[in-house]
Amino acid sequence: MLKRLSTIGLTVSLAMTSACSHPVAKIDPHADFFPLKSNMVWTYRIDSKSQHTTYVVTDRVLGSQYVPALKLTGLVVEEFYNLDRAGLRPIIYLDQSGYLTRLSGLDYDKKKITTPAWGKSEEADFLPEHLTPDMAWDNKLFPYGKLPGSFDVIQTHKSFGEPAEVSVPAGHFVGCIRIETQARYEGGAYAQAKQNLKLTYDDWYAPNVGLIKTVAYQGGPQGPEMERVELMRFDVSGKSVAEAPAPVAAPMSGQPQARIASAAGKPS
């Protein structure tokens, strides 16, 4: 449930190789590739080469809630980062016109969701409500709200059926959907520095599980790897991995749903 901030990517070179040597992917048209049911929990390992660190993020779905500070009702996911001064943060998902909107950059004050002084991170059309292969859409992310002088991220997305098995520490997954995202950072500090930052994200979503892997590259898919996110373990509605009704093989020995937050740094 993470997101890369909640936001991010896919390994294009591997996907292209798989597409050439494997039959067409068999995708379950009834599967939910971004389930947000109460009590679902995902734990991810993030290997950030851009920040030279590895950390763990855990997402838990709390369910539908009315948020007085925002005057809206949405699905609330708690995201916990095991980093100094990171802690617990809420993410809110809204179903709007067939797409999910994600609100992040929020905080808690005595268990009540609040917004920081600079506003909230807002990403409309984050993901189609019913994700299938062969979809294409554009959207814009405002990581620090719409304050004057802040930057935004223009994104283009395409979805593909993944013909190959996808292996992560949580297990081996088949029938996945891969989303390829091209992201361009503009405005704010990037405009002042006259720099353009472009990232490519590859995200894999498993049926009835959600996000299982993300790889982010600087520039195009042949650029250096910036971030890698992999699912370590998950708990579906209080059931263990072995009991979960998802098409997953036995977990590998030796684990929001969203995309993990973006790896982009400030322009130098």
FITIMAR-681666 format. One record per residue (C-alpha): residue number from 1; residue in one letter; x, y, z. Coordinates in Angstrom, 2 decimals. Example, Ala and Ser with C-alpha at 12.3 -4.5 7.8 and 13.67 -1.06 7.14 Angstrom:
@nr 1	rest A	px 12.30	py -4.50	pz 7.80
@nr 2	rest S	px 13.67	py -1.06	pz 7.14
This chain:
@nr 1	rest M	px 0.00	py 0.00	pz 0.00
@nr 2	rest L	px 2.88	py 2.11	pz 0.02
@nr 3	rest K	px 3.72	py 4.24	pz -2.64
@nr 4	rest R	px 6.34	py 5.37	pz -3.15
@nr 5	rest L	px 4.66	py 7.97	pz -0.97
@nr 6	rest S	px 3.65	py 6.95	pz -1.24
@nr 7	rest T	px 5.01	py 6.38	pz -5.03
@nr 8	rest I	px 6.78	py 3.91	pz -7.96
@nr 9	rest G	px 8.14	py 1.53	pz -11.03
@nr 10	rest L	px 9.12	py -1.75	pz -13.04
@nr 11	rest T	px 12.05	py -3.59	pz -14.60
@nr 12	rest V	px 11.49	py -2.96	pz -18.26
@nr 13	rest S	px 14.44	py -4.91	pz -19.58
@nr 14	rest L	px 13.35	py -8.08	pz -17.76
@nr 15	rest A	px 9.73	py -7.58	pz -18.77
@nr 16	rest M	px 10.65	py -7.17	pz -22.43
@nr 17	rest T	px 12.75	py -10.34	pz -22.34
@nr 18	rest S	px 9.87	py -12.23	pz -20.72
@nr 19	rest A	px 7.40	py -10.95	pz -23.30
@nr 20	rest C	px 9.58	py -12.29	pz -26.12
@nr 21	rest S	px 10.13	py -15.76	pz -24.65
@nr 22	rest H	px 6.87	py -16.51	pz -22.81
@nr 23	rest P	px 3.24	py -16.93	pz -23.90
@nr 24	rest V	px 0.69	py -14.20	pz -23.36
@nr 25	rest A	px 0.00	py -13.66	pz -19.67
@nr 26	rest K	px -3.18	py -15.17	pz -18.24
@nr 27	rest I	px -4.75	py -12.46	pz -16.12
@nr 28	rest D	px -7.77	py -13.14	pz -13.93
@nr 29	rest P	px -10.33	py -10.50	pz -15.01
@nr 30	rest H	px -12.08	py -10.76	pz -11.65
@nr 31	rest A	px -8.97	py -10.32	pz -9.48
@nr 32	rest D	px -8.38	py -7.22	pz -7.37
@nr 33	rest F	px -4.85	py -5.93	pz -7.96
@nr 34	rest F	px -5.06	py -3.20	pz -5.33
@nr 35	rest P	px -7.15	py -4.62	pz -2.47
@nr 36	rest L	px -7.87	py -2.25	pz 0.40
@nr 37	rest K	px -9.82	py -4.42	pz 2.83
@nr 38	rest S	px -9.74	py -3.66	pz 6.54
@nr 39	rest N	px -6.93	py -5.33	pz 8.50
@nr 40	rest M	px -4.84	py -6.21	pz 5.45
@nr 41	rest V	px -1.12	py -5.72	pz 6.17
@nr 42	rest W	px 1.90	py -5.54	pz 3.83
@nr 43	rest T	px 5.57	py -5.28	pz 4.84
@nr 44	rest Y	px 8.13	py -4.05	pz 2.30
@nr 45	rest R	px 11.90	py -3.78	pz 2.19
@nr 46	rest I	px 13.22	py -0.66	pz 0.44
@nr 47	rest D	px 16.77	py -0.64	pz -0.90
@nr 48	rest S	px 17.49	py 3.01	pz -1.69
@nr 49	rest K	px 20.68	py 3.48	pz -3.64
@nr 50	rest S	px 19.98	py 7.20	pz -3.99
@nr 51	rest Q	px 19.88	py 7.59	pz -0.18
@nr 52	rest H	px 22.41	py 4.82	pz 0.55
@nr 53	rest T	px 20.13	py 3.07	pz 3.01
@nr 54	rest T	px 17.80	py 0.10	pz 3.45
@nr 55	rest Y	px 14.65	py 0.30	pz 5.54
@nr 56	rest V	px 11.27	py -1.37	pz 6.11
@nr 57	rest V	px 7.76	py 0.00	pz 5.58
@nr 58	rest T	px 4.59	py -1.61	pz 6.90
@nr 59	rest D	px 1.09	py -0.68	pz 5.66
@nr 60	rest R	px -2.15	py -1.58	pz 7.44
@nr 61	rest V	px -5.67	py -0.84	pz 6.17
@nr 62	rest L	px -7.85	py 0.72	pz 8.85
@nr 63	rest G	px -10.96	py 1.00	pz 6.67
@nr 64	rest S	px -13.35	py 3.77	pz 5.70
@nr 65	rest Q	px -13.27	py 6.82	pz 7.97
@nr 66	rest Y	px -14.57	py 10.37	pz 8.01
@nr 67	rest V	px -11.64	py 12.78	pz 8.37
@nr 68	rest P	px -12.82	py 16.10	pz 9.90
@nr 69	rest A	px -9.59	py 17.94	pz 9.03
@nr 70	rest L	px -10.21	py 17.26	pz 5.33
@nr 71	rest K	px -14.02	py 17.15	pz 5.48
@nr 72	rest L	px -14.16	py 13.90	pz 3.53
@nr 73	rest T	px -14.59	py 10.16	pz 3.90
@nr 74	rest G	px -11.97	py 7.82	pz 2.50
@nr 75	rest L	px -10.14	py 4.55	pz 3.02
@nr 76	rest V	px -7.38	py 5.10	pz 5.57
@nr 77	rest V	px -4.09	py 3.20	pz 5.48
@nr 78	rest E	px -1.47	py 3.56	pz 8.22
@nr 79	rest E	px 2.12	py 3.49	pz 6.97
@nr 80	rest F	px 5.00	py 2.92	pz 9.38
@nr 81	rest Y	px 8.64	py 3.64	pz 8.47
@nr 82	rest N	px 11.34	py 2.16	pz 10.71
@nr 83	rest L	px 13.52	py 5.24	pz 10.27
@nr 84	rest D	px 14.53	py 7.90	pz 12.76
@nr 85	rest R	px 11.94	py 10.69	pz 12.95
@nr 86	rest A	px 9.71	py 8.86	pz 10.44
@nr 87	rest G	px 7.19	py 6.90	pz 12.49
@nr 88	rest L	px 3.52	py 6.43	pz 11.61
@nr 89	rest R	px 1.77	py 8.32	pz 8.83
@nr 90	rest P	px -1.79	py 8.06	pz 7.43
@nr 91	rest I	px -2.62	py 7.76	pz 3.73
@nr 92	rest I	px -6.15	py 8.29	pz 2.40
@nr 93	rest Y	px -7.57	py 6.76	pz -0.79
@nr 94	rest L	px -10.62	py 8.18	pz -2.52
@nr 95	rest D	px -12.59	py 6.53	pz -5.33
@nr 96	rest Q	px -13.22	py 9.23	pz -7.92
@nr 97	rest S	px -14.54	py 8.63	pz -11.46
@nr 98	rest G	px -13.09	py 5.14	pz -11.77
@nr 99	rest Y	px -9.65	py 6.06	pz -10.42
@nr 100	rest L	px -8.14	py 6.16	pz -6.95
@nr 101	rest T	px -6.89	py 9.49	pz -5.61
@nr 102	rest R	px -4.19	py 9.26	pz -2.94
@nr 103	rest L	px -3.68	py 11.85	pz -0.22
@nr 104	rest S	px -0.45	py 11.58	pz 1.79
@nr 105	rest G	px 1.98	py 13.81	pz 3.65
@nr 106	rest L	px -0.52	py 13.77	pz 6.51
@nr 107	rest D	px 0.12	py 13.40	pz 10.22
@nr 108	rest Y	px -1.51	py 12.43	pz 13.52
@nr 109	rest D	px -2.34	py 14.63	pz 16.47
@nr 110	rest K	px -3.68	py 12.57	pz 19.38
@nr 111	rest K	px -4.88	py 9.89	pz 16.94
@nr 112	rest K	px -6.64	py 12.46	pz 14.76
@nr 113	rest I	px -5.49	py 12.92	pz 11.16
@nr 114	rest T	px -4.14	py 16.40	pz 10.50
@nr 115	rest T	px -2.54	py 18.25	pz 7.59
@nr 116	rest P	px 0.84	py 20.00	pz 7.88
@nr 117	rest A	px 1.12	py 23.75	pz 7.41
@nr 118	rest W	px 2.35	py 23.38	pz 3.82
@nr 119	rest G	px -0.65	py 21.27	pz 2.85
@nr 120	rest K	px -0.87	py 17.65	pz 1.74
@nr 121	rest S	px 0.55	py 15.51	pz -1.04
@nr 122	rest E	px -2.16	py 14.90	pz -3.62
@nr 123	rest E	px -2.18	py 12.46	pz -6.52
@nr 124	rest A	px -5.40	py 12.20	pz -8.52
@nr 125	rest D	px -5.76	py 9.21	pz -10.87
@nr 126	rest F	px -3.11	py 7.33	pz -8.94
@nr 127	rest L	px -4.42	py 3.97	pz -10.12
@nr 128	rest P	px -7.52	py 2.69	pz -11.98
@nr 129	rest E	px -10.11	py 1.30	pz -9.60
@nr 130	rest H	px -10.21	py -1.88	pz -11.73
@nr 131	rest L	px -6.69	py -2.46	pz -13.02
@nr 132	rest T	px -6.31	py -4.54	pz -16.21
@nr 133	rest P	px -3.57	py -4.93	pz -18.84
@nr 134	rest D	px -3.40	py -2.59	pz -21.85
@nr 135	rest M	px -4.46	py 0.55	pz -20.01
@nr 136	rest A	px -2.84	py 3.98	pz -20.45
@nr 137	rest W	px -3.40	py 7.14	pz -18.45
@nr 138	rest D	px -1.69	py 10.36	pz -17.35
@nr 139	rest N	px -1.73	py 12.16	pz -14.04
@nr 140	rest K	px 0.10	py 14.76	pz -11.97
@nr 141	rest L	px 1.50	py 14.40	pz -8.46
@nr 142	rest F	px 1.91	py 17.35	pz -6.10
@nr 143	rest P	px 4.37	py 15.99	pz -3.46
@nr 144	rest Y	px 4.21	py 19.13	pz -1.32
@nr 145	rest G	px 0.75	py 20.38	pz -2.14
@nr 146	rest K	px 0.00	py 23.24	pz -4.48
@nr 147	rest L	px 1.86	py 25.97	pz -2.64
@nr 148	rest P	px 3.55	py 28.68	pz -4.75
@nr 149	rest G	px 7.08	py 27.63	pz -5.66
@nr 150	rest S	px 6.57	py 23.90	pz -5.10
@nr 151	rest F	px 7.40	py 21.35	pz -7.78
@nr 152	rest D	px 5.11	py 18.74	pz -9.33
@nr 153	rest V	px 5.56	py 15.42	pz -11.13
@nr 154	rest I	px 3.96	py 14.70	pz -14.51
@nr 155	rest Q	px 3.45	py 10.97	pz -15.01
@nr 156	rest T	px 2.42	py 8.71	pz -17.89
@nr 157	rest H	px 1.42	py 5.11	pz -17.17
@nr 158	rest K	px 0.93	py 1.94	pz -19.21
@nr 159	rest S	px -0.15	py -1.46	pz -17.89
@nr 160	rest F	px 0.91	py -4.88	pz -19.20
@nr 161	rest G	px 0.17	py -8.50	pz -18.38
@nr 162	rest E	px 3.32	py -10.04	pz -16.90
@nr 163	rest P	px 3.90	py -13.47	pz -18.50
@nr 164	rest A	px 6.73	py -14.47	pz -16.18
@nr 165	rest E	px 6.60	py -15.50	pz -12.55
@nr 166	rest V	px 7.61	py -12.66	pz -10.22
@nr 167	rest S	px 9.70	py -13.71	pz -7.21
@nr 168	rest V	px 10.15	py -11.59	pz -4.10
@nr 169	rest P	px 10.94	py -12.54	pz -0.49
@nr 170	rest A	px 7.20	py -13.03	pz 0.19
@nr 171	rest G	px 6.91	py -15.75	pz -2.45
@nr 172	rest H	px 6.43	py -16.52	pz -6.14
@nr 173	rest F	px 3.55	py -14.76	pz -7.91
@nr 174	rest V	px 1.91	py -15.45	pz -11.27
@nr 175	rest G	px -0.76	py -13.63	pz -13.26
@nr 176	rest C	px 0.64	py -10.23	pz -12.29
@nr 177	rest I	px 0.16	py -6.84	pz -13.92
@nr 178	rest R	px 3.14	py -4.60	pz -14.55
@nr 179	rest I	px 2.81	py -0.81	pz -14.76
@nr 180	rest E	px 5.48	py 1.22	pz -16.51
@nr 181	rest T	px 5.59	py 4.87	pz -15.44
@nr 182	rest Q	px 7.57	py 7.74	pz -16.93
@nr 183	rest A	px 7.85	py 10.60	pz -14.41
@nr 184	rest R	px 9.10	py 14.13	pz -15.10
@nr 185	rest Y	px 9.79	py 16.54	pz -12.25
@nr 186	rest E	px 9.18	py 20.19	pz -13.04
@nr 187	rest G	px 8.66	py 23.60	pz -11.48
@nr 188	rest G	px 9.87	py 24.86	pz -8.12
@nr 189	rest A	px 13.50	py 24.09	pz -7.34
@nr 190	rest Y	px 13.91	py 22.16	pz -10.60
@nr 191	rest A	px 12.89	py 25.18	pz -12.66
@nr 192	rest Q	px 15.14	py 27.49	pz -10.61
@nr 193	rest A	px 18.11	py 25.19	pz -11.12
@nr 194	rest K	px 17.19	py 24.74	pz -14.81
@nr 195	rest Q	px 17.37	py 20.99	pz -14.32
@nr 196	rest N	px 15.06	py 18.24	pz -15.51
@nr 197	rest L	px 14.72	py 15.08	pz -13.46
@nr 198	rest K	px 13.22	py 12.06	pz -15.20
@nr 199	rest L	px 12.60	py 8.69	pz -13.58
@nr 200	rest T	px 11.18	py 5.43	pz -14.88
@nr 201	rest Y	px 9.20	py 3.22	pz -12.50
@nr 202	rest D	px 8.25	py -0.43	pz -12.94
@nr 203	rest D	px 5.56	py -1.69	pz -10.53
@nr 204	rest W	px 4.29	py -5.27	pz -10.30
@nr 205	rest Y	px 0.87	py -5.96	pz -8.79
@nr 206	rest A	px -0.21	py -9.50	pz -7.87
@nr 207	rest P	px -3.86	py -10.61	pz -7.98
@nr 208	rest N	px -5.67	py -10.21	pz -4.66
@nr 209	rest V	px -2.40	py -9.16	pz -2.99
@nr 210	rest G	px -1.46	py -5.75	pz -4.43
@nr 211	rest L	px 1.96	py -4.20	pz -4.96
@nr 212	rest I	px 4.75	py -6.77	pz -4.67
@nr 213	rest K	px 7.71	py -5.08	pz -6.37
@nr 214	rest T	px 8.92	py -1.69	pz -7.61
@nr 215	rest V	px 12.14	py -0.69	pz -9.35
@nr 216	rest A	px 12.95	py 2.96	pz -10.08
@nr 217	rest Y	px 15.57	py 4.05	pz -12.63
@nr 218	rest Q	px 17.12	py 7.44	pz -13.26
@nr 219	rest G	px 16.14	py 8.54	pz -16.74
@nr 220	rest G	px 14.95	py 5.63	pz -18.87
@nr 221	rest P	px 14.79	py 1.90	pz -18.11
@nr 222	rest Q	px 18.47	py 1.53	pz -19.06
@nr 223	rest G	px 19.53	py 4.13	pz -16.50
@nr 224	rest P	px 21.04	py 3.40	pz -13.08
@nr 225	rest E	px 18.76	py 1.86	pz -10.49
@nr 226	rest M	px 17.65	py 4.32	pz -7.81
@nr 227	rest E	px 15.25	py 2.33	pz -5.62
@nr 228	rest R	px 14.06	py -1.25	pz -5.24
@nr 229	rest V	px 10.97	py -2.21	pz -3.25
@nr 230	rest E	px 10.04	py -5.83	pz -2.53
@nr 231	rest L	px 7.23	py -7.40	pz -0.54
@nr 232	rest M	px 8.58	py -9.27	pz 2.48
@nr 233	rest R	px 5.29	py -10.60	pz 3.87
@nr 234	rest F	px 1.59	py -9.89	pz 3.87
@nr 235	rest D	px -1.49	py -10.72	pz 5.94
@nr 236	rest V	px -4.87	py -10.78	pz 4.22
@nr 237	rest S	px -7.86	py -10.16	pz 6.50
@nr 238	rest G	px -6.15	py -11.73	pz 9.48
@nr 239	rest K	px -5.12	py -14.87	pz 7.56
@nr 240	rest S	px -1.55	py -16.04	pz 7.21
@nr 241	rest V	px 0.24	py -16.06	pz 3.86
@nr 242	rest A	px -0.30	py -19.81	pz 3.46
@nr 243	rest E	px -4.05	py -19.37	pz 4.04
@nr 244	rest A	px -4.48	py -16.35	pz 1.78
@nr 245	rest P	px -6.70	py -17.13	pz -1.27
@nr 246	rest A	px -4.19	py -15.62	pz -3.72
@nr 247	rest P	px -2.39	py -17.54	pz -6.49
@nr 248	rest V	px 0.92	py -17.65	pz -4.65
@nr 249	rest A	px 3.31	py -20.57	pz -4.27
@nr 250	rest A	px 4.93	py -21.43	pz -0.97
@nr 251	rest P	px 6.91	py -18.47	pz 0.42
@nr 252	rest M	px 10.60	py -18.40	pz -0.37
@nr 253	rest S	px 12.84	py -19.32	pz 2.49
@nr 254	rest G	px 14.66	py -16.72	pz 3.63
@nr 255	rest Q	px 9.20	py -11.15	pz 2.63
@nr 256	rest P	px 0.10	py 1.13	pz -0.25
@nr 257	rest Q	px -0.11	py -1.20	pz -1.15
@nr 258	rest A	px 0.59	py 1.91	pz -2.44
@nr 259	rest R	px 3.72	py 2.65	pz -4.27
@nr 260	rest I	px 6.65	py 3.55	pz -2.04
@nr 261	rest A	px 7.46	py 7.22	pz -1.79
@nr 262	rest S	px 9.49	py 8.70	pz -4.61
@nr 263	rest A	px 13.25	py 8.45	pz -4.52
@nr 264	rest A	px 13.86	py 11.78	pz -6.14
@nr 265	rest G	px 16.10	py 14.20	pz -4.32
@nr 266	rest K	px 16.40	py 17.93	pz -4.64
@nr 267	rest P	px 18.24	py 19.30	pz -7.65
@nr 268	rest S	px 21.84	py 20.13	pz -6.89
